[in-house]
Every structure is written in structure tokens, then in C-alpha cells.
Amino acid sequence: MATKKETYTGADIQVLEGLEPVRKRPAMYIGGTDSTGYHHLLWEIVDNSVDEVINGFASLIEVTLHKGAKSITVVDNGRGIPVDMMPKHKKPAVEVILTTLHAGGKFEQGNYIHSGGLHGVGSSVVNALTSKLLIEIKKDGKRHVQSYARGRATSALKVEGPARGTGTSITFEPDAEIFGEKQKFDAALVRERLEAKSYLHKGMTVVWKDETATPAVSETFKHDGGIAEYLTKVVSERQKPIVPVGGTPFYYSRDNEVRLEVALAWTEATDEHIRSYVNGIPTNLGGTHEAGLRAAIVKAMRNYIETHGLTPKGVSLTAEDIREGITAILSVYVVEPQFQGQTKGRLNNSETTAQVDSAVRPVLEKWLNDNKSIAEALLARIILAARAREASRAASAAISRKSAVSHRLNLPGKLADCSSTDPASSELFIVEGDSAGGSAKQGRDRRTQAILPLRGKVLNAEQASTDKVATNKELQDIVSALGCGIGSDFDITKLRYGRVFLLMDADSDGHHIATLLLTFFYRHLRPLIEAGAVHIAQPPLYRVDIGKETYWALDEPDRDRIIREKAKGNAKPNIMRFKGLGEMTADELKTTTLDAKNRISLRVTIDNALETDRIINDLMGKDVSARYKFITEMAGEVQELDV
């Protein structure tokens, strides 16, 4: 137990020097120590190389993932990081850059007009969070080499022979002390990110080498068609674009004032998907540049409709109707980008909204006027979206909460609600089956945990119309219990539970039901996922008794590990396999799955919206051939396939 200290003097003040703050609080610099933070180290090094490309100093980037997927090398043919001595620091410039926060060449516009790497932070943060880092620099006809570990130089900068050309090579391995032993680089994710870079920067060549594959893979990406070509690829992975035969998607670029490039198309999807970039960096959280594009799309279409007297009767068109199904790629270059946080997920430059809007709107409006057959097809699609929205609102009105009192009266009868009215401390468990629901109700914390058993078949929201989803009994009950509405009536401030858990059997049937529910949440309650409120509970599949001790195993490999590690001598394990949640007692369910101190759960996140959209469409959509192709391609990735 900590003791209270009465004195507070200068001796209590701790000054973290060098890169110690980064190792002490890595989340402040890379967003976290999960897989996203792990890969963020790579993005920082790649982005520094891309900065050389977009400023005209390099044309080639090569990335090699080494065996084991824990070590990676990034090479460019840029100018090479400076190696001359800095008199003030009495160290070579490269060592100062790699060991000092806020040291770099991106503060003065003379070095980089546009840059995406963190100003003086990126490389040193990567160095601080790696167990080993080797840098090789080709400059002035010589090859300079230096090694580092956990932010400190482990060798002096030395020359190891002559070199042709110029450039920088960095090989590093993220520190397991920071990220854990299990983290690895995701080859598919890295490949996708690098291919996207090649579309964003015309003329740049990206070489991807994967030594973890058997046999090893080497691919070269070079796309002179830029983001117009990128859009074609992205749209092909979604659904059929609404463009008549002979028509083309909208594309525009300019180099004066704010340099930007945009390509867009309307598709049959029910959501909008915008991939945006600032100085080549993906801004997954959007920002002011996306706001400008959205405004331009809506204003251009409204002006076209009003100019030609095409305002529909009996239905009003909202901005969301106009943008429904939009797939767009937006790339802007900003001299002094202001990002939200160190991880650059969102652009905050207030002036960029008006700059993008004023640049795109008149050109898009002219494109609509020059392509009237396309414009008419788009308008028909927008009116259809508006009518579907109004039908959905009418269908869901019966299950929307109008007030705290009326909603309480309309809660599903099978819901065992919690006594707490504070969403921050409340949890909803959506449980498969009545028997499991009964055990969960007995084992829960009645103060903070609510239980909603599912009795009927869960509807596949990917194949059902919006009004059918809104009138499905099981989905109605979920929406009613959550209290936040659905579709255009969604209001996250009315959410009654801070965390929502999907609690299903740990078998293939349970996984199927969980997949159906995730499809529903993704298509109709996606903001809940984006807010980090949706979780998948991980009930054990096995109970293993060894002597007087009881252990719980999530799957067969976990069961075998427990037996191997815990069954010493002649101790014989007693193994019980749960066929379903209903076979677990209330105490067992509480101990393993409900109690926040012991339970294991997975938070549902969307790392790649486009890829998620494609997978859900392939796996849960009506196209049988797409589903078959997905299953056959992924069959080799699973240990057990239940068919």
C-alpha cells in the first residue's frame, strides 16, 4: 500500500532527458503500443523517405520485411541524412536527429516545401522504441554506418567503403519491452499501404520485398495514372459505380495555391467512403480538407439541380442523401500542416476547408453540366437514397426512444436491465439463447450489467433492405435496449450503455451469430464501433482441473498449453468441453466472462474501412461466387474449418 508523502520539494521533480519521455509514455507519440502503434514506427520512416520524393530529391523507395516479421528495412535514393559534425552538439547530424526530439530539417521551408513526417520527432521516436536500429547513409561518395539500441548510439558513425549515388537505409526492430513479444509486422497491411503511396505520387517507384512468404515475394509498384487509377481500383473493390456506359469518374488536380488532387465516383454502396491524404500521409480521422470536399460535392449538386429545375417533388434532399455511395480519393499538400496529435490522423488547418471547397466546387459543377446523362443517373440515385431514408425513418420511429420515460416503458421484456443510469459504468451483454441468458442474469453485477438474450434468428443485414432491418424483432430489441436510435435517427448521446458485449457460444454457430451481429452493427450502428463501444466476449471452450486448481482455455491450443505447463508429475488433468454457454453455471460464467477483473474480450475496431467494407460485402452479400472465393482464399489461414 502506498504511503502518503507530506513533503514536496525540488528533489521530487523528475526530469526525463533525451528520449526517456518517449519510452516512458510511448502512447503520447505513437498513439499506443498495440498493433497500430507498432506499425506507426514503420509509417514514420517511410514517410520521411516519401518527403524526399514529393520534394523532388528521390524517386525510389524499397521496403523489405525480414523473416520472423519483426525486423524491417526502408531504403530510399534521396539526398541522404546529413553526416557532418554539429559543433554545438559535438555529434554528427544524423546522431542528433536520431537521439534528440525536435531535431530535423523540416522546420525551414528551404529544405522541404511539403512534408508529412513529424517535424523533428518521427525518426527519434522510432529510434527510442526499437531494440536495435542500423542506419546506412550514402553521401559524398562514401557509405556511412551507425547502430543504435533503445534510443542510444551503440557505435560511432563510421565510413565503410565507397558508395555510388546517395540515399538512406534504415533497418529496425520494435522493442519487445514496449510492444510485447507477440507483435509482428502485418505483411498484407504494409503492402497495401505501400501500394497506396505509389498511386499518390506519380513517377515514384516502390519496391516491396516480403521474406516471410514462401517463396519470398518481390513486387514493384509504379502508377503513373495517380489517384484516378487508384479510384478505379478502390471502386472495383466496392460495388458497381453509377456511371453510364462511356462515362468516367470525376477527376481534378491543380498545382497553384493549395496543391490538390481529387477523384470521385458514386457507387451502389449505402455509405460514403473518402480516403484522404495530406502531404502523402493518410488522415484516417478526416479533417478540414475532407470537410471542404464534402461541402463542394453537396453545393455543386444542389446548384446543378436548382439551375436545371430538377428539384424532386414530395421528398427533400439532405447532404447525406447527395453523398450516399460516394467513393473518393483526396490528396492535398499543405505547407504548414496542423495535425491533431502526434499520429497525424486528422488535419486541423481551418483555412483548408474553404480552399478545397472553392477549388473543387466549380469544376465539379461544370463536369455535371458537361455530362448530363451521368448527372441525371446520379440524381436518380440520390432521390432513391432520400426515399429510402424517409422510409427507414418511418419504420424505425416505433422503436426510437422519444424520452427517458417513454423509452423505459418500451424496453424489451426479455431485457434484464441494470440499476445504474450512468452509461459510463453500464454494460449490455447480448447473449445467445435463453438458457445462457438465464445463467448470465444470475452471474451478472445487477448494478452495472444488463443482459439481453436473443431468441430468434438474427437477420443478415447485408442482404436485407433498410425497412426490413428496422422491423426485425431481434434487431428491434437491440436498438430499443441501446436507446440511441438507428440510421439517420442515430444519436450516440442517448446510448444507455458505455460498453456493448456480444456473448456467443465458443463454437462455429456462435461465431456465425456474432458475424451476423457485427454486420448489423457495421452497417447500421457503425458510430458505436468507431467510438470503441462494441466488444466480443471470449468465453472459454474448456475447463481444465489439475489437482485443486482450475484453469480456463479459450481453444484447443490454449488447453494444450495449460496441460503442458501445469500438469506436473503424475497429475492427471480433468477436461470438460462446454458445448454452449448454457452448460456453464452462473458462477463459471461470472468468473470467466462477466467479471471485469478476469474476463478476456476483444474490442471491435475498423483499421481499414475499405477492406472491411469489401470483406463484409463478399462474405455476407448476395454474390455466392464472391463468398466462395473469399472462403477458399482464407481457408489456409484457419486451424479448423467447419463446413
N, C-alpha and C positions, 0 to 999 in steps of 0.2 A: 504494500500500500504506500502511495506517495505521501511524503510529509510536506507540510506547508512551510515555505521559507519566508521568514519575516523580513530579511534584509534584501535590498535590491540596489546594487551598485554597478559601477563600470565593469567590475570583474565578471558580472553576469552576462555582459554583452558579447555575443559570438559573431565574429567577422569571418564569413566564408570567402576564401581567396581563390583566385584563378577560376578553375572550372568546378570547384566544390559545390557551388549553388546548383549546378545542373545535375550532378549526381545525387544531391540531397533531395531535390524537388524536380525530377525529370518531367513530371506532368505539366509543369509551368511552361516548358519549352517545346514539348512534342505532343502534348495533349493526353498522354497516358503511357503506361508500359504494357499495353495489350498488343495485339497484332497490328493495329493501326499505328501505334507509336513505333513499333519495331520497323515497319515499312517506311515510316516517315523519315527515318535516318537515310534510307536509300534515295527517297524523293529529293531530299536536300542536296545530296551530292550530284544527282542527275540534273537538278535544276540549275546548279552552278555551271555545269557543262552547257546546258541549253542557253544560259545567259551569254556564253561566248558565241553561240550560233546566232542568236537573234540580234546581236550587235555586230555581226559580220566578221568575227575573228575565228570561227570554226565551222566545219561542215560535216563532221563525223563524230558520232558517239557510239561507243561499244560497251555493252554490259554483259558480264559473264557471271552466271550463278554456279558456284563450285559444288562439288559432291558434298552431300550432307545438308545442303541448302542453308547453311549458317554463315557462309562467307561469300562475299560478292565483290566484283571488281568493276569500276567505272572508268573508262578511258575516253578522252577527247583529243582532238588535234588543234586545240586553241593555242593561246599565247604561252601558256604555262604559268603557274603561280610564281610570283617573284621570289627569287632566292638570294637576292643581295642583302647585306647586313643592314639592320636598322640601328643606327648609333644610339638612339635613346634607350632602346631595349637591350642592346648588345646581343641580339639574336638575329638569325636570318628571317626575312619577312614571312616565309612560309611557316616557320615555327611560331611566330607571333600570331598569325592568322589562325592556326590550329589550336593554340593554347590560351587565347585571350578572347573574352566576349567583347563584341563591338569593335572588332578589328577587321578591316577588309577594304576592298577597293570600290565599294558601291555607294559611298557617301557623296562622291563628286561625279557630276554628270559627264565629265570628260572621259571617264573610264567606261561607264555603262550608261547608255541613254535609257534603256529599259532593262529591268532586272526582276527576277522572280525569287531568287534565293534571299533568305533573311539577311538584312543588312548587317554584316559583321557578326552574325550569330550562328548561321547554319553549320558551317564546317567545324567550328569549335565545339558546338553541341554534339555533333556526331562523334567527334574525337573523344569527348568526355564520356560518352555512353557506349564505347566499344572496348572490348578486351584487348584487341590489337588492331592497329591500323598501319598500313605501309603506303607511303606516297612516293611516287616516282615522277620527276619533272624533266621534260626535255626542253632545254632552253640554252641559247648561245652555243649550240653545238656540243653540249655536254648532257649526260644523264645524271641527275641529282637524286639521291635516295635518302629517306629518313623513316624511322619506325617510331611508333607511339603505343602506349597502353594506358587506358583509362584516363586520357587527357594529358598525359605527361610524355615527353620525349624519352625514348629508351636508347636512342643513339644520336650522335651528332649528324648534321646534314653533311653528306659526303658525295664526291663525284665518283661514279663507277663507269668510267669509259665515255667514249664519244656517243653522240646521238644525231640522227637525221631528223630534220623538221622540229616542230615544237608540240607541246601538249602536256596533259596531266593525267596520271593514272593513280587511282586510289583503291586499295583493297582493304576491306574492313570486316570485322565480325562483331555484331552487337554483343554487349556484355551480359552473360547469363545471370550475373549477380543482380542486374537491373530488371531483365525481362523474363527470367526463369529459364530452365533447361529445355522446355518443350517448344519454345518459339522457333519458327523457321521462316525463311522467305517462301512466299507462295508464288511458284513459277508462273502459273496462269495469270495471276494478278499483275505481276511485274511485266510480263509480256504484253498484256492488254494496255497498260499504262504507257509503255514504250511505243507501241504501235500508234496510240493516240498522239503522242508527241510528233511522230513522223508526219501525220496529217496536218498538224497545227503549223508546222514550219516547212514551207515548200523548199525543196532543194536540200534539206538535211537528210543524211543517211544515218539510220540507226541499225546497228548490228546486235542481235540478241543471241547469246550462247547459253544453252542450258546443259550443264554437265551432269545434272541429276537424272536426266532422261536416259533411257536405254533403247537405242544408242543415243549418244549425245546429239543435241539439236543445235543448228546454227541457221538463223534466219536474218534476212536483210529487209528493212522497211524503208521505202522511199516513195512518197506520194506527191507527185507534182500537182495533182488536182486539188490539193489542200482540203479545206473543210467542206467544200462542195462534194468532193469524193467521200469524205468522212460521213456526211449526212446520208449519202446513198447507202453506205454500209450500215449505219445506225438504223435507218428506216427499214432496211431489208430484214433486220433482226427484230423489228416490232411487227406491225401489221400493215396491210396494203395501204399505200398512200392514196389520198383522194385527189388524184391529178388525172385529167382525161388523157387519152392516147395522144401523144405528140406534145403534151405539156411537160414543163420542167419545174422543179422546186425553185423557190426564190433564193437568189444569191446576190450578195453585195459586199464590196470591200472598198476601203479608201485608206490613203496614207497621210493625208493632211489633218491638222488639228489632232483629234484623238484617232489614232490608227486603230481600225477595227475590221473585222471580217465576220459575216453572218450568213448562215444558210438555214432555211426552214421549210417544212412541209407539214400539211395536215394529214393525219392518219385516222384509221378507224378505231384507234385506242380511245378509252374514255378519260384518260388523264393527259396532262401536258408534261412533256419531258424536255428540259433545257439543260444542255451541257455547256457550262460557261467556263471561260479561262481568262486570267489576267496575266499578261506577260508570259504566257505559256503554262501558268500554274492553274490546275483545276480548282475552281471555287465551288465546292460541293454544297455549301450553305447559301450560295447565291450572292446577293448584294445589290448595290446600286446600279451596276451595269445590266443585270437581269431585269431590274425594275424598269429601266429605260427601254429595253426590248419589249417587255410585256405591254408597256404603255403605247409604244409605237405600233404594235400589232393591232391593238384594240382601236386606236384612233384612226389608223389607215382603213380598217374595215368599216368602221362607223361612217367615215367620210365617204367611202365608196357607196355604201347603202343609201345614205341621205342624198348624195349627188344624183343618183340614178333613180330615186323614188322607189326603192325596193324594200322599204320598211314593212315587215310582215304584220298582218292583222291578227289580233287575238293572242299574241304572245310577245313578251318583252325579252330583248336580248341582253344578257349580262356579259360582263367582261370574261367571266369564266366560260360562258357558252362559246364565245368567239375563240377562246384559246384552247378549248377542249380538243384533245387529239394532236396538239402541236408537238412536233419534234424539231428542235432547233439546236444549232451549234453556234455559239457566240464567242469570239475571241477578240479581246481588246488589249491595247498596250497603253499603260499609264506611266508617266514619267516618275511620279512620286506616289505609288500606291499606298493606301492606308488600309491595312488588313485588320480584321477582328481577331485578336490573339496571335500567338506566335506561329500557329499552324496554318495561317492564311486561308481559312475556309470560307471567308466572306469578305467582299470588298466594301469599304465604308466611305469612299470618296463621294461626297454629296453632289459634286458638280457633274459626275459621270452619268447620272440618270438623264439629265437634260441633254447632254452631249450625244448619248446613244439614241435617245428618242428623236431629236431633231435631225440626226443623220439618217436614220433608218426609215422613219415615217413617210416622208415624201417619195422616197424611192420605192417603197412597198406599195404605196397608193398608186403610183404610176404603173407598177407591174400589174396590179389588179386591173387597171383600165386598159392596159395593152393586151391582157389575156382574159377577156370577158367570159369565155367558156369555162375557164378554170375558176374564175371568181364566182360564177353562178353555181358551179358544183360545190364550192366551198360554202356559199351562203346556204344552200340546201342542207348541207351537213350541219351548219351552225343552228339553223332553225330546228332541225331534228334533235339536236342536243338540248335546246331550250324546252321543247315539248317533253322530252324525256325527264328533264329536271323538274318541270312542273308536275308531271305525273308521279314522280318519285316523292315530291313534297306532299302531294295529296295522300299518297299511300302510307307515308311514314308519319303523317300528322297524328294518327291514332296512337302511336307508340312513343311520341316525343313527350318529354316532361315539360309541362307548362309552368309548374310551380313546385316548390318543395313539398307542399301538402298534397297536391293532386298526384304528383309522381309517387309519393309514398303509398297512396291508395292503389296505384296502378302497377306496383311491383309484382313480378311473377309469384304465384302462390307457392311454387316449389323452392323459391329463394329463401335460404336461411341467412337473414341479414345480420350484420354485426351491430353492436350498440353504439359504436363510435360514429359521429357525423363528420369527423375530420378526415378528408381524403388522404392527407399526407401519411396518416397512420393506419389507413384501412386497406385491406386486400380482398380481392374477389378471386375465388378458385372456381373455374368452370370445370366440372368433374364429369367424367364419362360414366353414365349409368346410375340407377337408383341405389344399388347396394353399396357401391363405392361412395356415393353421396352420403349415405347413412353413416358410414364409418368416418368420413371426413367431418360431418356435422358433430359427431361425438368427440373427435380428436382436436377440433379447432380451438383457437382462442376466441371465444364468443365476443370479446370486446372489440377485436380488430379484424377478424377474419369472417368473410361471408362465403357461403357455399351455394353454387348454382348447378344442380345436376342436369345433364342433358338426357332426355328420354327418347326422343325421336331421331330420325335420320337427319344428319346435317346436310344442308343444301350445298351443292358446288356453285359458289358464287361466280366462278369464271364463266360458266355456261348458262347462267340464269339472267333474265332481264332484271333491271333495277326494281321494278314494281313487284316482281316475284320474290326478290330478296327481301324487300320491305314487308311482305306479308307472310313470310315463312315463320311458323310458330317458334321453332328453336332459336332462330336468329332474332326474332322479335323479343324473346325473353332476354337475350344477351344485351340488346340495345336498351331495353327498358331498365334492366338492372344497372347498366353503366350510367344511364341518365344523361349522356352527352349528345344524344341525337345521332343522326346518320346523314351522309351526303352533304347537301348544301345547308342542312339544319344543324350540322355538327358544331358543337361549342365545347371546347375542352375545359372551360372554366366550370362547366356543370358536371364534370366527371366525378362520380361518387367514390371512386377507389383510386388510390395512387399507384397501385400495382395490380395487374391482372395476370393470373397464372392459368395456363392450360394444363390440367392434370388428367392425363390419359393413361391407360394400361401401357406397360412397357413392352408391348408386342407389336406386330405389324398392323393389326387392326387399330390399336391405339395411335400408332404413327399416322395411319391414314386419316383418322378423325382429326388429329392435330393439324395435318396438312390442309384439310378442308377448312378448319377454323382459321388458320393462318392466311389462306386465300381470301376469306371473307374480311379479315382484319386489314389485309394489304389493300384490297380493292375498295373497301367502304369505310374503314376506320384507320386509315394509314397514319394520320397525325398521332395516334396513340403509340404506334411503333416508333415514329420519329422522336416522340417525347421520352422513349425508353420505358414505357409503362407496361409493355407486353413481355411476359416471361413464359418459358416452358419448364414446368416442374419435372424433376428427374427422379421418379420413384424407383426403388431398387427392384431388380428382377429376381435376386436371390437373397436368402438369409443363410448365413454360414455360422453354425455354432461349433466352436472349438473349445472344449473344456467348459469353463464357466463364462467364457467370453462370446459375445455375439457380434458378428460383422455383417455389413450390408454391401452387396455387389450390384453395380448398375447393369453389368452384362457378363458374358462368359469370360472374356479376358480379365475383367476385374475380379471375378470369382476365383479364377486360376491363380492370379497374383496373390490374393489373400491366403489361399491354401498353401501356396509355396512359401510365403513369408511367415505365416503364423502357426502352421501345423508342425510343431517341433516334436522330435522323438516319435513316440508311439501314439501321439494324439490323433484321433480319427475325427475328421470333420463331419458334422451332420448338415446336409444341404437341403434346403427347401426352395423350390422354384414357385414363384407366385404366378398363377395363370391370369390373374387380373387384380385390380385394386380391391375388388370386393372380398378377396381372400385375406386381405390384411386386416388385423384388428385395429380399432381406433387408436390404441397406444402405439402400435407399429407405424401407422400412417403419420401420427403426430411426430414421433421420434425421427422418422426418416425424411419426411416430405413437407410437413407443415411448420415445424418449429424453425424459426429463422436462424437459430444458433447452429443447427445441424444440417439443414436441408441443402441440397445442391439444385441450382436452377440455371437455365440459360436465358439471358436477355436477348430478345429478338432485335436485330439491327439491320439496317439497309446500307451496306457498304457500296453497292453498285446498283443504282436504281434501274438502269437499262438492262443489265444482266438479270436482275431479279424479275423484272417485267417479262423478259423473254422466257425464262425458265418456267414461271407460273403459267404463261400462255401455252408453252409447249406441253407441260405436264398435266395441266388441268383444263385446257381448252378443248374444243370440239375436234381438232385435227388429230385423228388417230395416228397418222404417219409420223407427225412431229413427236407425239408421245412415245411411239415405238422407237424412234431414232434416239430420243433422249435416254430411254431406259437401256437400250443396247450399248450406248456410248458410256453410260455411267456404271454399268453392271460390274466392270472390273475394279471399281473404286470401293465396293462394299464387301464386307466379310461374309454376310449372309443375305441371300436374295430370296424373298418369299414370293412365289408366283403361283 
